[in-house]
């Protein structure tokens, strides 16, 4: 799995994708864009090598007392799910 470290806003409708599925993909216009699911249907060219990939939010639990966090917290990250 890969973490998405880029912007988390749809380049077309400007929806906040911090807690939503996002697609980093090629558009029918040529350039790549960050898109929500709906905008990907309208402007995207598919998923897979050379077309794009979908990143889905997942909760990661960090235990109390770890070196990273002094107390229990839930951190939301976005991971990819390769389709194809």
Secondary structure, 3 states (H helix, E strand, C coil): CCECCCCCECCCCCCECCCCCEEEEEECCCCEEEECHHHHHHHECCCECCCEEEEEEEEEEECCCCCCCCCCEEEEEEEEECCC
